[in-house]
Amino acid sequence: MPKLKKSIFFVISCLLLLCSMWVNPVSATEARDKTEVMRDIDEFMTQSMKANHIKAASLAIANNDEVFYAKGYGTFENGQNVTGGTPFPIASLSKSFTALAVLQLADNGQIDLDAAYASYFPGLSPRDPHFRDITVRHLLNQTSGLNDKINPDMTRTPQFQSLDEASRLISEVQLAHNPGNAYSYHNPNYVLLANLVESVSGERFSDYLKRHIFEPLGMNHTFSVSTTLQIDGNEAVPSGHYSSLGRSVSQSEPLWFIEGPAGIVSTAEDMSLWMLAQYHGRLLSPDLMKQYHEAGAIGPYGMGWLADPQDESGGRTISHSGIFWTYKSEETVYLDEQLGIAVMFNSGINAFVNYSAFIDGIADIMRGEKPEASFVNGRNMEIIMIALILATLVWGVYAYSRIRRKNQRLTISRLILITVGRLIPILILLFLSPLMTFIGGGRVLPWFGIWTTLSSPIIWLVAWSLVNIGHLASYYYIYVQNTKKGRISKTMR
């Protein structure tokens, strides 16, 4: 009997142990030493920044119930170290804060998400009568009918200076499509939402964010600005950069009105608290919290988040990226894993830098996996571009000498074909702006933004164009000379 009791006790103990492991699975980070995980993250961040010519970055990781890691990497221009408390612009990550402010007011019964936006502003006189059909939800989901083609906010001159002034675009703009019919990512949708928060709450938008979001969450070093000038003039923020031919170039961010869609400046420490709040339900009532993290009616863009009901790891995620020309940010919250990762950079959007790979690599490390190394990074691609530019110049000199040496007879049709072929890089440069708008899903970019995004390819296209112009000049010179010789010889006969 004692043996039977012992056997039963042993079996029950094993079952209880298995049950406890089932109820409370040990995460990869708990199974490993935390110091080891942090060391792997530091090594990954340092190597990835070096491979992409990034001078400074800030990393925030929230895991389960704690701020797992908040650290800065790199230095300021004066050599001062970046820390987890260093403020960085988070650009369009700001949209999820603006959306939350709107939902808080909806939670209080002050805003109806499906009411017309114009109903909150009786004095509006929209140019397009369909503007009165735009609901608050349409603005949140980026389905208002506004887009960059009809209202190119990044290239607007002069830029708006206040939310009230920005709302005047309603009386100027004809909608591109009926509200709710199509998705178009457009920053002024969130300018209008910030104006709504300010009007309904009776508080300045920046004050509302501070009192009702930042302070309750303990985000004591986070603040909101209205224009990029307030970022450039803040010495606590590392200066922005862009990459060109393997060099990181310091550059002030151009003037842009950003209150609502892109105006928040935060730290890694504060962003960790923000991500913790996403899966702890501290922000809204359960029903609105659920809506906050869901996709929109006609696409993945919901309310300030891109929502994925099931990512590669099998769980729900919400994410967003932030883009300035001299700053960049990425954020992903794995809701079911209770893992949030945000990275802010003092380097802007670049065609050769995959900023989302930082999030993927850190997520792999947190799960106990090895990050994938990719050949495609800023350093390797810039080396290729430099080699391509040098090869173009060498080819140009060789082809020039060959053209002059051969001194071939040219027909007019042959000359036209040569001209068309040699004009290709020049035409690409001339039509680069509409081409980028097409590739960027309708976003109208300023030339400064195109330059910072594609500076090395643009330098190559300019070099190629100059070489081709030199070749064309030689071809036309030879054609003219041969034509003259032909006339002289006919006269002598």
C-alpha positions in Angstrom: 0.0 0.0 0.0 2.8 2.5 0.8 4.3 1.7 -2.5 1.0 2.3 -4.3 0.6 5.6 -2.5 4.1 6.7 -3.5 3.4 5.7 -7.1 0.2 7.6 -7.1 1.9 10.6 -5.5 4.7 10.5 -8.1 2.2 10.3 -11.0 0.1 13.1 -9.6 3.2 15.3 -9.1 4.3 14.7 -12.6 0.9 15.6 -13.9 0.8 18.8 -11.8 4.3 19.7 -13.1 3.2 19.1 -16.7 0.0 21.2 -16.1 2.0 24.0 -14.6 4.3 24.0 -17.6 1.3 24.1 -19.9 -0.4 27.0 -18.1 2.9 29.0 -17.7 5.1 28.1 -20.6 8.7 29.2 -20.1 9.6 31.8 -22.7 12.9 31.6 -24.6 14.2 34.6 -22.7 13.3 33.1 -19.3 15.1 29.9 -20.3 18.3 31.7 -21.1 20.3 34.1 -19.0 19.0 37.6 -19.5 22.5 38.9 -19.7 23.3 36.6 -22.6 20.2 37.8 -24.4 21.1 41.4 -23.9 24.7 40.7 -25.1 23.3 39.1 -28.3 21.0 42.1 -28.9 23.8 44.5 -28.4 26.0 42.6 -30.9 23.2 42.5 -33.4 22.4 46.2 -33.1 26.0 47.3 -33.3 26.7 45.1 -36.4 23.5 46.1 -38.1 24.0 49.8 -37.5 27.6 49.6 -38.8 26.4 47.7 -41.9 23.9 50.4 -42.6 25.9 53.6 -41.8 23.6 54.5 -38.9 25.2 56.8 -36.3 22.7 56.6 -33.5 19.7 54.5 -32.5 17.5 53.7 -29.5 15.9 50.3 -28.7 12.9 49.6 -26.6 11.8 46.0 -25.7 8.7 45.2 -23.5 8.3 41.6 -22.6 5.4 40.2 -20.5 5.1 42.5 -17.5 8.4 44.3 -17.6 10.5 46.7 -19.5 13.0 44.1 -20.7 15.5 46.4 -22.3 15.8 50.1 -23.1 19.1 51.2 -24.5 20.8 53.7 -26.8 23.5 53.0 -29.3 26.0 55.3 -30.9 26.8 59.0 -30.2 25.8 62.6 -30.8 27.9 64.7 -33.1 29.8 66.0 -30.0 30.7 62.4 -28.9 28.1 62.2 -26.1 26.7 58.7 -25.8 23.1 57.9 -26.7 21.1 56.3 -23.9 17.7 54.7 -23.3 16.6 58.2 -22.1 17.7 60.0 -25.2 14.7 61.5 -27.1 14.1 60.6 -30.8 11.4 61.6 -33.2 9.1 58.6 -33.7 7.5 60.2 -36.8 4.4 58.2 -37.9 4.4 56.0 -34.8 2.6 59.1 -33.5 -0.6 58.1 -35.3 -1.4 55.3 -32.8 -1.3 58.0 -30.0 -3.6 60.3 -32.0 -6.0 57.4 -32.6 -6.0 56.6 -28.9 -6.9 60.1 -28.0 -9.9 60.0 -30.3 -11.0 56.6 -28.9 -10.6 57.9 -25.3 -13.1 60.7 -26.1 -15.3 58.1 -27.8 -15.1 56.0 -24.6 -16.3 59.1 -22.7 -19.2 59.6 -25.1 -17.8 62.8 -26.5 -17.1 61.4 -30.0 -19.1 59.0 -32.2 -16.8 57.1 -34.4 -19.4 56.8 -37.1 -20.6 60.4 -37.0 -19.6 62.7 -39.8 -16.5 64.7 -39.0 -18.2 67.9 -40.3 -20.9 67.5 -37.6 -18.3 68.6 -35.0 -17.5 71.7 -37.0 -20.8 73.4 -38.0 -19.0 76.4 -39.5 -17.2 74.3 -42.2 -17.9 75.1 -45.8 -16.4 72.1 -47.8 -15.7 72.6 -51.4 -16.7 69.0 -52.1 -20.2 68.1 -50.7 -18.9 64.5 -50.3 -16.7 65.8 -47.5 -19.8 65.8 -45.3 -19.9 62.0 -45.7 -16.4 61.5 -44.1 -16.8 59.9 -40.7 -14.3 59.9 -37.8 -13.7 56.2 -38.5 -12.9 56.9 -42.2 -10.1 59.3 -41.0 -8.8 56.7 -38.6 -8.8 54.0 -41.3 -7.2 56.3 -43.9 -10.3 55.9 -46.2 -11.5 59.5 -46.1 -11.1 60.1 -49.9 -8.2 62.5 -49.3 -4.8 61.6 -50.8 -1.4 63.1 -51.6 -2.3 63.7 -55.3 -5.1 66.1 -54.5 -3.5 67.5 -51.3 0.3 67.0 -51.4 1.1 68.0 -47.8 4.8 67.2 -47.9 5.3 69.7 -50.8 2.8 72.3 -49.6 4.3 75.9 -49.6 3.9 77.5 -47.2 3.4 74.8 -44.6 0.6 75.0 -42.1 1.5 76.5 -38.7 -1.5 75.3 -36.6 -4.2 72.7 -36.4 -6.9 75.3 -37.0 -5.1 76.5 -40.1 -4.7 73.0 -41.4 -8.4 72.3 -41.1 -8.9 75.0 -43.8 -7.8 72.4 -46.4 -11.4 71.2 -46.3 -12.6 74.3 -48.1 -9.8 73.9 -50.7 -9.8 70.2 -51.7 -11.9 68.1 -54.0 -11.9 64.4 -52.8 -10.1 61.8 -54.9 -12.8 59.2 -54.2 -16.0 58.8 -52.1 -15.3 58.3 -48.4 -15.0 54.6 -47.4 -14.4 53.3 -50.9 -10.5 53.2 -51.1 -7.5 53.2 -48.8 -5.0 56.1 -49.2 -2.3 56.6 -46.5 -2.5 60.4 -46.0 -1.0 62.3 -43.1 -3.6 65.2 -43.1 -6.3 62.6 -42.1 -4.5 62.6 -38.7 -4.1 66.3 -38.7 -7.9 66.6 -38.9 -8.2 64.0 -36.1 -5.8 66.0 -33.9 -7.9 69.1 -34.6 -11.0 67.1 -33.5 -9.4 66.1 -30.2 -8.5 69.7 -29.6 -12.0 71.0 -30.4 -13.9 68.4 -28.4 -11.7 68.2 -25.4 -11.2 72.0 -25.1 -7.4 71.3 -24.6 -4.5 71.9 -26.8 -3.7 68.7 -28.6 -0.2 68.4 -27.1 -1.6 69.1 -23.6 -4.3 66.5 -24.1 -1.6 63.9 -25.0 0.4 64.8 -21.9 -2.4 64.8 -19.4 -4.4 61.8 -20.7 -1.8 59.4 -22.2 1.8 60.3 -21.4 1.5 61.0 -17.7 -0.9 58.1 -16.9 1.5 55.7 -18.5 4.6 57.2 -16.9 5.9 58.5 -20.2 7.4 61.5 -18.5 10.0 62.3 -21.2 7.7 62.2 -24.2 6.2 65.3 -25.8 4.5 66.4 -29.0 5.5 69.2 -31.4 3.7 70.8 -34.3 6.6 71.3 -36.8 9.9 69.7 -37.6 11.6 73.0 -36.7 11.0 72.2 -33.0 12.9 68.9 -33.5 15.9 70.5 -35.3 16.1 73.2 -32.6 16.2 70.7 -29.7 19.8 69.9 -28.6 18.7 66.9 -26.6 17.7 65.1 -29.9 20.6 63.6 -31.9 20.9 65.3 -35.3 19.4 63.6 -38.3 21.4 62.0 -41.2 21.0 60.5 -44.6 23.4 58.2 -46.4 25.2 58.9 -49.6 28.0 56.8 -51.2 28.8 55.1 -47.9 28.9 58.4 -46.0 26.5 59.4 -43.2 25.7 63.0 -43.9 24.3 65.3 -41.1 21.2 67.2 -42.2 18.4 69.2 -40.7 14.9 67.9 -41.3 13.0 70.2 -43.8 10.1 72.2 -42.4 6.9 70.1 -42.3 3.7 70.5 -40.2 3.4 67.2 -38.3 1.0 67.7 -35.3 -1.2 64.7 -35.2 0.3 62.3 -37.7 4.0 62.5 -36.8 4.8 65.0 -34.1 5.8 62.9 -31.0 9.3 62.7 -29.6 10.0 59.9 -27.2 12.6 57.7 -25.6 13.3 54.0 -25.5 12.3 53.9 -21.8 9.0 55.6 -22.5 8.2 53.6 -25.6 8.7 50.4 -23.6 5.9 51.6 -21.3 3.7 52.4 -24.3 4.1 48.9 -25.7 3.4 47.3 -22.3 0.1 49.2 -22.2 -1.0 47.6 -25.5 -1.6 44.2 -24.1 -2.4 45.1 -20.5 -5.7 46.9 -21.4 -4.9 50.1 -19.4 -5.9 52.4 -22.1 -9.6 51.9 -23.1 -12.7 49.9 -22.4 -12.4 46.2 -23.6 -14.6 46.8 -26.6 -12.8 49.9 -27.9 -9.4 48.3 -27.1 -10.4 45.4 -29.4 -11.4 47.9 -32.1 -8.1 49.8 -31.6 -6.1 46.7 -32.5 -8.2 45.5 -35.4 -7.7 46.0 -39.1 -9.9 48.5 -41.0 -13.0 47.5 -43.1 -11.1 47.5 -46.4 -7.5 46.8 -45.5 -5.0 46.1 -42.8 -4.8 49.7 -41.6 -7.0 50.1 -38.6 -6.7 52.9 -36.1 -3.2 54.2 -36.1 -1.9 50.6 -36.5 -1.3 48.0 -39.3 -3.1 45.0 -37.8 -2.2 41.4 -38.7 -4.6 38.8 -37.2 -1.9 36.1 -37.6 1.7 36.8 -38.3 4.5 34.2 -39.0 4.7 33.3 -35.3 1.0 32.5 -35.3 -0.2 35.4 -33.1 -1.8 38.8 -33.6 0.5 41.7 -34.2 0.1 45.5 -34.5 2.8 47.6 -36.1 3.8 50.9 -37.7 6.8 52.5 -39.3 7.8 56.1 -39.0 9.5 58.0 -41.8 11.3 61.4 -41.9 14.0 62.2 -44.4 16.6 62.2 -41.6 15.0 60.0 -39.0 13.3 56.6 -39.0 11.4 54.4 -36.6 9.9 50.9 -36.5 7.5 49.4 -33.9 5.9 46.0 -33.7 3.8 44.6 -30.8 3.2 40.8 -30.8 0.0 40.9 -28.7 -0.3 37.2 -28.0 3.4 36.8 -27.2 3.2 39.9 -25.0 6.4 41.2 -26.7 6.9 44.7 -28.0 9.9 46.0 -29.9 10.5 49.6 -31.1 13.7 51.1 -32.7 14.3 54.8 -33.4 17.2 55.9 -35.7 18.8 59.2 -36.5 19.0 58.1 -40.1 16.3 58.7 -42.6 14.5 56.5 -45.2 17.0 54.9 -47.6 16.4 52.6 -50.6 19.2 50.3 -49.4 18.3 50.0 -45.7 15.8 47.5 -44.5 14.9 49.0 -41.1 12.2 46.4 -40.4 15.0 43.8 -40.3 16.1 45.3 -37.0 12.7 44.3 -35.5 12.8 40.9 -37.1 16.3 40.2 -35.9 15.6 41.3 -32.3 12.4 39.2 -32.2 14.4 36.2 -33.3 16.9 36.7 -30.5 14.1 37.1 -27.9 12.6 33.8 -29.1 16.0 32.1 -28.8 16.6 32.0 -32.6 19.5 33.2 -34.6 18.8 36.4 -36.7 19.1 36.0 -40.4 22.0 37.8 -42.0 21.2 39.4 -45.4 23.7 40.5 -48.0 21.4 43.4 -48.9 22.4 46.2 -46.5 23.5 49.8 -46.8 27.2 49.1 -46.8 27.2 46.4 -49.4 24.7 48.2 -51.7 26.7 51.5 -51.5 29.9 49.6 -52.4 28.0 48.2 -55.4 26.8 51.7 -56.3 30.4 53.2 -56.0 31.7 50.4 -58.2 28.9 51.0 -60.7 29.6 54.7 -60.8 33.4 54.1 -61.4 32.6 51.4 -64.0 30.3 53.9 -65.8 33.0 56.6 -65.9 35.6 54.1 -67.1 33.2 52.8 -69.8 32.5 56.4 -70.7 36.1 57.3 -71.3 36.7 54.0 -73.2 33.6 54.4 -75.4 34.4 58.1 -76.1 37.9 57.2 -77.4 36.4 54.3 -79.4 33.8 56.6 -81.0 36.4 59.2 -82.0 38.8 56.5 -83.3 36.3 54.6 -85.4 34.9 57.8 -86.9 32.1 55.8 -88.4 29.7 57.1 -91.0 26.3 57.7 -89.5 22.9 57.8 -91.1 20.2 60.0 -89.6 18.1 57.0 -88.5 21.2 55.5 -86.8 21.8 58.8 -85.0 18.2 59.0 -83.8 18.5 55.4 -82.3 21.8 56.3 -80.6 20.2 59.5 -79.2 17.1 57.7 -77.8 19.3 55.1 -76.1 21.6 57.7 -74.6 18.7 59.8 -73.3 17.4 56.9 -71.0 19.2 58.0 -67.7 18.3 61.7 -68.4 14.6 60.7 -68.8 14.7 58.7 -65.6 16.0 61.7 -63.8 13.4 64.0 -65.3 10.5 61.7 -64.4 11.9 60.5 -61.1 9.3 62.4 -59.0 6.2 60.8 -60.7 8.0 57.5 -60.8 8.6 57.6 -57.0 4.9 58.7 -56.5 3.8 55.6 -58.5 6.2 53.2 -56.6 5.2 54.8 -53.2 1.5 54.2 -53.6 0.6 57.7 -54.6 2.7 59.6 -52.0 3.9 62.9 -53.5 7.5 63.4 -52.3 9.6 66.6 -52.2 12.8 66.5 -54.2 14.8 66.7 -51.0 13.1 63.5 -49.9 13.8 61.8 -53.2 17.5 62.9 -52.9 17.9 61.5 -49.3 16.2 58.3 -50.2 18.1 57.7 -53.5 21.2 59.9 -53.3 23.7 57.2 -54.6 21.5 56.0 -57.5 20.9 59.7 -58.4 24.6 60.3 -58.5 25.0 57.3 -60.7 22.2 58.5 -63.0 23.9 61.9 -63.2 27.3 60.3 -64.0 25.7 58.1 -66.6 23.8 61.1 -68.1 27.0 63.2 -68.4 28.9 60.4 -70.0 26.0 59.9 -72.5 25.9 63.6 -73.3 29.6 63.5 -74.0 29.1 60.5 -76.3 26.2 62.2 -78.1 28.3 65.4 -78.6 31.0 63.2 -80.3 28.4 61.4 -82.4 26.9 64.6 -83.6 30.3 66.2 -84.2 31.3 63.2 -86.4 28.0 63.3 -88.2 28.4 67.0 -89.0 32.0 66.6 -90.0 31.2 63.6 -92.3 28.3 65.5 -93.8 30.6 68.5 -94.6 33.2 66.2 -96.1 30.5 64.6 -98.2 29.4 67.9 -99.5 33.0 69.0 -100.3 33.7 65.8 -102.2 30.5 66.2 -104.2 31.5 69.8 -105.1 35.0 68.6 -106.2 33.5 66.1 -108.5 
